[in-house]
Amino acid sequence: MPVMLFEHDVPVAMNDGAKLCINIYRLDKPGRYPVLMGPNGKDTSMADAPA
């Protein structure tokens, strides 16, 4: 099973200067992988997320 890294509250600068904090889940090995971006509420459990 691949090892996953979890980075919590990584700041990312937006074009307007605002900074958003994101969570990043990624494989612990070099390479290019597809990205899945989810809705707002990054720390909400899936049971509480709207459909």
C-alpha positions as CSV (number, residue, x, y, z in Angstrom):
1,M,0.0,0.0,0.0
2,P,1.4,3.4,-0.9
3,V,2.4,5.8,1.9
4,M,0.4,9.1,1.9
5,L,1.6,12.4,3.3
6,F,-0.9,14.8,4.9
7,E,-0.1,18.5,5.1
8,H,-2.6,20.5,7.2
9,D,-3.4,24.2,6.7
10,V,-0.9,25.0,4.0
11,P,-1.2,28.7,3.1
12,V,-1.7,29.5,-0.6
13,A,-1.7,33.1,-1.9
14,M,-4.6,34.1,-4.2
15,N,-4.3,36.6,-7.1
16,D,-6.0,39.3,-4.9
17,G,-3.4,38.9,-2.1
18,A,-5.7,36.8,0.1
19,K,-4.3,33.7,1.7
20,L,-6.3,30.5,1.9
21,C,-5.3,27.5,4.0
22,I,-5.6,24.1,2.3
23,N,-5.1,20.5,3.2
24,I,-2.9,18.4,0.9
25,Y,-2.9,14.6,0.7
26,R,-0.2,13.2,-1.6
27,L,1.9,10.1,-2.2
28,D,5.3,10.0,-0.6
29,K,7.2,9.5,-3.8
30,P,8.2,11.7,-6.7
31,G,6.0,11.9,-9.8
32,R,3.1,13.7,-11.4
33,Y,-0.4,12.7,-10.2
34,P,-3.9,13.8,-10.8
35,V,-5.4,16.4,-8.5
36,L,-8.8,16.3,-6.9
37,M,-10.1,19.6,-5.5
38,G,-13.1,19.5,-3.2
39,P,-15.6,22.1,-2.0
40,N,-15.1,24.5,0.9
41,G,-15.2,23.1,4.4
42,K,-11.9,21.2,4.2
43,D,-12.1,20.1,7.8
44,T,-15.8,19.0,7.7
45,S,-16.4,15.2,7.9
46,M,-18.0,13.8,4.8
47,A,-21.1,12.9,6.7
48,D,-21.7,16.6,7.4
49,A,-20.9,17.8,3.9
50,P,-23.7,18.8,1.6
51,A,-24.4,16.5,-1.4
